[in-house]
Amino acid sequence: MKLSYRAKIFLFVTALLLAVQAVSFMLVTNSTRARILENAVEDINLSQQIMVQYIEDLSRQALVTSEVSVRDFAVKQYLAGDDRATRLSVVRNIVGRTHADWGGFFDPERGIIDFTDLTPTSVRSEDNLQTVLSAMQEDGVITLSGVGDPNGSAQLMTVVAVDYPRTIGYMVVGFVLDDQTLNSISNRLPIDAQLSIYLPDREFMAATQFSNEILEELNNRVDIFMTPDKPGKVSSLFIQGEEFAIASSPFRSIGDFGVVELVVASSLARVEAEARDLALTLAALFAGALILAGSGAVIFSNRLSKPIEILTKAAQEIEAGEYTDLPDIKRSDEIGALAKSFSTMSRRVRDREKRLAYQARYDNETGLPNRSELSNRMTQRNDQVLLILQVDALEKLGYTLGRQTAQSVMTYLAATMTSLAGIEGLAARLGDDRFAIVKACGDCDPLDIAQDLYTRVIGMPVEVDGYEIDIHGNVAATLVDAANPAVTIGRAEAALYRGRTAHLPAVIYDVALDEPDIDALTLMGEMRKGFETGEIQLYVQPKVDLKTGKTIEAEALVRWFHEERGFIPPDKFVSLCEQTGRIHLLTGWVCQRAAEIVQSWRALGLDTRLAVNLSAQDMTDGDLPGRLTRIALDAGLSPADFVLEVTESAVMTDAKRALDIMKTLHDQGFELAIDDFGTGYSSLEYLRHLPVSEVKIDRSFVQDLDSNSDNRTIVQAAIQMAQGLGLKITAEGVENAETMALLAEMGCDKAQGYHIARPQNIEDFSKFLDESDFGRP
């Protein structure tokens, strides 16, 4: 039978309330019962503490009284004398003062053992007394203990040294821990409990208040008492259907007399009764609340059904893509507000869908079609050419001339590209600094079109916002494959990457140059094996502090010794990694291995830092900072243990993204350095916007520094300007002592090069630190 909407609402609300009530009931009863049990456990633990405290107070009072008594000069004289009757009289007097059950005097040198009649036989033994004295020598002049006696009793004894002025003997007093002791303790407990004194060594109850049923059950559960490593542990024991909480506290033993445990047991019947009464009360309250809630659900379902039906119909229309206006629901309550909000939402969803459809196809800043729309347009015909233009330093314009000026330049470029595309062509924006044109080609030469675009846009000064700005960049072109638009764009971008790397103004896609050959792909396939077999290794090259002449850092350099191909130059396989998208795999391995090396250095007490190189593609990887931080922390290291070196070209390839990633790395604690400084497009002025602390002057300026005055001028100027920006300077390519001396004189901070050491494996680097003049500080 199909239920009405009103009935569904009623049943849903009622079922929901019932479920909530049931869950609440279970949670409240369980938590309350748990709390009641916790209170019971707390009472048991408190009772344990009272038991132990009673015994300790008893021994402490006896100790104090005994100490005071044996300080009396006359007492010492009597005990030092030879009259045994007098000694026993003194002993009985002290036993009376301490209210002890027995006592005695022991002089091991004279062989005197005088004890009162009630003294246990085992305590009178000279061997046992010698054991007590040995314990006193370990712990001090006083020792307190619970003692298990062979006759089945439990004894508490105190021992006090008698000095006259040297130690002439030891006064011993003791208490029998019996049923009377248990009765005295019971009167002090906050709960109704049964007590017992247990001798673990004999598995015997020296005194007990336990019923026969408890004693019988405990015979099978001796493990409850044997808990000296976990005092205060409360155990549960069921006896004839009734649950008892039982805890045991071992009292300190002395010598070989054995251990005494104080045991307390309390029935949890009262706790269970309280929990049952609470559950019944809560059940009655929840039942009443459910009845009231059910009545309210009837009224609620009647009021809610009609407007809900209207809203449901409207929702179905939205689901079908129809955004009609809702009928007017004239209500001043939440349903009316919901209906009004629903109507507003419907209109906004309709408008948002239109905007999203537009944004999915067009760039927000320039209004040009985006990559997706460009791909759609290229599927229409084959006789077209795709040109991609990448503009340099757009992000730098935002730093130097302001964001508004950079936006104006982008607007100019968008208008120019649209004009050059013509009516039948299409201009698009592929990224922050990349624009594209698709236009008819026929029998045209793509390179001619690329060079024409370069001539019309690149290198032409543009006046924007009162500034004359030179546009720099490069162009790549390829014929369109209408069946594979994504492949077409990839080919053009591959050619663009080649052109930028080779500093070519305009290039066309060449399969021989822009796609790796089979041999290169095979080499990339062997890279993972190289990691596993150790063919790929991480070498290090030291960096020397020019002030001290000692090694303070090292740079990590990857080397591949192929089993069949021999040594593979890093430039070859690193560039292949970048072309095939495997650079992240290589970077990850280098960083992981670098962390292992630094970890081993720290274990040897070396505080040398290690520099790791990052590629241009790494600087577009938003996940890089998180991965590097995890690698460092997993190795027990800090990001400050590493220096990340980034080339100028890597930063300038996608300046905005690279800057964001560098800021994140800096915020996480990594120190950043610009590598090969002087060979790219940046300037020291641009460095002010980068979170770097160091620049490395390229080896091309350093290698002939001692013989080339122009290079000396350039290096000196770079050092002074960098120091003015608060940056450290490292010179790489130091080949002789003269160059190293010149760099130190110019104020350079660190040096690196073959004059110091070639890149070497970790074992050789350790020897270098120990044996070289440039070794560890």
Secondary structure as the mmCIF struct_conf table of DSSP 4:
data_model
#
loop_
_struct_conf.conf_type_id
_struct_conf.id
_struct_conf.beg_label_comp_id
_struct_conf.beg_label_asym_id
_struct_conf.beg_label_seq_id
_struct_conf.end_label_comp_id
_struct_conf.end_label_asym_id
_struct_conf.end_label_seq_id
HELX_LH_PP_P HELX_LH_PP_P1 LYS A 2 SER A 4
HELX_RH_AL_P HELX_RH_AL_P1 TYR A 5 ARG A 71
BEND BEND1 ASP A 72 ASP A 72
HELX_RH_AL_P HELX_RH_AL_P2 PHE A 73 ALA A 80
BEND BEND2 GLY A 81 ASP A 82
HELX_RH_AL_P HELX_RH_AL_P3 ARG A 84 THR A 98
TURN_TY1_P TURN_TY1_P1 HIS A 99 HIS A 99
BEND BEND3 ASP A 101 ASP A 101
STRN STRN1 TRP A 102 ASP A 107
TURN_TY1_P TURN_TY1_P2 PRO A 108 GLY A 111
STRN STRN2 ILE A 112 PHE A 115
TURN_TY1_P TURN_TY1_P3 ASP A 117 LEU A 118
BEND BEND4 THR A 119 THR A 119
HELX_RH_AL_P HELX_RH_AL_P4 THR A 121 ARG A 124
HELX_RH_AL_P HELX_RH_AL_P5 GLU A 126 ASP A 139
BEND BEND5 VAL A 141 VAL A 141
STRN STRN3 ILE A 142 GLY A 148
TURN_TY1_P TURN_TY1_P4 PRO A 150 ASN A 151
BEND BEND6 GLY A 152 GLY A 152
STRN STRN4 ALA A 154 ASP A 163
BEND BEND7 TYR A 164 ARG A 166
STRN STRN5 THR A 167 VAL A 176
BEND BEND8 ASP A 178 ASP A 178
HELX_RH_AL_P HELX_RH_AL_P6 ASP A 179 SER A 186
TURN_TY1_P TURN_TY1_P5 ASN A 187 ARG A 188
BEND BEND9 PRO A 190 ILE A 191
STRN STRN6 GLN A 194 LEU A 199
TURN_TY1_P TURN_TY1_P6 PRO A 200 GLU A 203
STRN STRN7 PHE A 204 THR A 208
HELX_RH_AL_P HELX_RH_AL_P7 ASN A 212 LEU A 218
TURN_TY1_P TURN_TY1_P7 ASN A 219 ASN A 220
HELX_RH_3T_P HELX_RH_3T_P1 VAL A 222 ILE A 224
TURN_TY1_P TURN_TY1_P8 PHE A 225 PHE A 225
TURN_TY1_P TURN_TY1_P9 PRO A 228 ASP A 229
BEND BEND10 LYS A 230 LYS A 230
TURN_TY1_P TURN_TY1_P10 PRO A 231 GLY A 232
STRN STRN8 VAL A 234 ILE A 239
TURN_TY1_P TURN_TY1_P11 GLN A 240 GLY A 241
STRN STRN9 GLU A 242 PHE A 251
HELX_LH_PP_P HELX_LH_PP_P2 ARG A 252 SER A 253
TURN_TY1_P TURN_TY1_P12 GLY A 255 ASP A 256
BEND BEND11 PHE A 257 PHE A 257
STRN STRN10 VAL A 260 SER A 267
HELX_RH_AL_P HELX_RH_AL_P8 ALA A 269 GLU A 319
TURN_TY1_P TURN_TY1_P13 ALA A 320 GLY A 321
HELX_LH_PP_P HELX_LH_PP_P3 THR A 324 ASP A 328
BEND BEND12 SER A 332 ASP A 333
HELX_RH_AL_P HELX_RH_AL_P9 GLU A 334 GLN A 359
TURN_TY1_P TURN_TY1_P14 ALA A 360 ARG A 361
STRN STRN11 TYR A 362 TYR A 362
TURN_TY1_P TURN_TY1_P15 ASN A 364 THR A 366
STRN STRN12 PRO A 369 PRO A 369
HELX_RH_AL_P HELX_RH_AL_P10 ARG A 371 MET A 378
TURN_TY1_P TURN_TY1_P16 THR A 379 GLN A 380
BEND BEND13 ASN A 382 ASP A 383
STRN STRN13 GLN A 384 VAL A 391
BEND BEND14 ASP A 392 ASP A 392
HELX_RH_AL_P HELX_RH_AL_P11 LEU A 394 THR A 400
TURN_TY1_P TURN_TY1_P17 LEU A 401 LEU A 401
HELX_RH_AL_P HELX_RH_AL_P12 ARG A 403 ALA A 421
TURN_TY1_P TURN_TY1_P18 GLY A 422 GLU A 424
BEND BEND15 GLY A 425 GLY A 425
STRN STRN14 LEU A 426 GLY A 431
TURN_TY1_P TURN_TY1_P19 ASP A 432 ASP A 433
STRN STRN15 ARG A 434 ALA A 440
TURN_TY1_P TURN_TY1_P20 GLY A 442 ASP A 443
HELX_RH_AL_P HELX_RH_AL_P13 PRO A 446 VAL A 457
TURN_TY1_P TURN_TY1_P21 ILE A 458 GLY A 459
STRN STRN16 PRO A 461 VAL A 464
TURN_TY1_P TURN_TY1_P22 ASP A 465 GLY A 466
STRN STRN17 TYR A 467 ASP A 470
STRN STRN18 GLY A 473 LEU A 479
TURN_TY1_P TURN_TY1_P23 ALA A 482 ALA A 483
HELX_RH_AL_P HELX_RH_AL_P14 PRO A 485 THR A 501
TURN_TY1_P TURN_TY1_P24 ALA A 502 HIS A 503
BEND BEND16 PRO A 505 PRO A 505
STRN STRN19 ALA A 506 ILE A 508
HELX_RH_AL_P HELX_RH_AL_P15 VAL A 511 ASP A 514
BEND BEND17 GLU A 515 GLU A 515
HELX_RH_AL_P HELX_RH_AL_P16 ILE A 518 GLY A 525
TURN_TY1_P TURN_TY1_P25 GLU A 526 GLU A 526
HELX_RH_AL_P HELX_RH_AL_P17 MET A 527 THR A 533
TURN_TY1_P TURN_TY1_P26 GLY A 534 GLY A 534
STRN STRN20 ILE A 536 ASP A 545
TURN_TY1_P TURN_TY1_P27 LEU A 546 GLY A 549
STRN STRN21 LYS A 550 HIS A 562
TURN_TY1_P TURN_TY1_P28 GLU A 563 ARG A 565
STRN STRN22 GLY A 566 ILE A 568
HELX_RH_AL_P HELX_RH_AL_P18 PRO A 570 THR A 580
TURN_TY1_P TURN_TY1_P29 GLY A 581 GLY A 581
HELX_RH_AL_P HELX_RH_AL_P19 ILE A 583 ALA A 603
TURN_TY1_P TURN_TY1_P30 LEU A 604 GLY A 605
STRN STRN23 ARG A 609 LEU A 614
TURN_TY1_P TURN_TY1_P31 ALA A 616 GLN A 617
HELX_RH_3T_P HELX_RH_3T_P2 ASP A 618 THR A 620
TURN_TY1_P TURN_TY1_P32 GLY A 622 ASP A 623
HELX_RH_AL_P HELX_RH_AL_P20 LEU A 624 ASP A 634
TURN_TY1_P TURN_TY1_P33 ALA A 635 GLY A 636
HELX_RH_3T_P HELX_RH_3T_P3 PRO A 639 ASP A 641
STRN STRN24 PHE A 642 THR A 647
HELX_RH_AL_P HELX_RH_AL_P21 GLU A 648 THR A 653
TURN_TY1_P TURN_TY1_P34 ASP A 654 ASP A 654
HELX_RH_AL_P HELX_RH_AL_P22 ALA A 655 ASP A 667
TURN_TY1_P TURN_TY1_P35 GLN A 668 GLY A 669
STRN STRN25 GLU A 671 PHE A 677
TURN_TY1_P TURN_TY1_P36 GLY A 678 GLY A 678
BEND BEND18 THR A 679 TYR A 681
HELX_RH_AL_P HELX_RH_AL_P23 LEU A 684 LEU A 687
TURN_TY1_P TURN_TY1_P37 ARG A 688 HIS A 689
BEND BEND19 LEU A 690 LEU A 690
BEND BEND20 SER A 693 SER A 693
STRN STRN26 GLU A 694 ILE A 697
HELX_RH_AL_P HELX_RH_AL_P24 ARG A 699 VAL A 702
TURN_TY1_P TURN_TY1_P38 GLN A 703 SER A 707
HELX_RH_AL_P HELX_RH_AL_P25 SER A 709 GLY A 724
TURN_TY1_P TURN_TY1_P39 LEU A 725 GLY A 726
STRN STRN27 LYS A 728 GLU A 732
BEND BEND21 ASN A 736 ASN A 736
HELX_RH_AL_P HELX_RH_AL_P26 ALA A 737 MET A 746
TURN_TY1_P TURN_TY1_P40 GLY A 747 GLY A 747
STRN STRN28 LYS A 750 GLN A 752
BEND BEND22 GLY A 753 GLY A 753
TURN_TY1_P TURN_TY1_P41 TYR A 754 ILE A 756
STRN STRN29 GLN A 760 GLN A 760
HELX_RH_AL_P HELX_RH_AL_P27 ILE A 762 GLU A 771
BEND BEND23 SER A 772 SER A 772
TURN_TY1_P TURN_TY1_P42 ASP A 773 PHE A 774
BEND BEND24 GLY A 775 GLY A 775
#
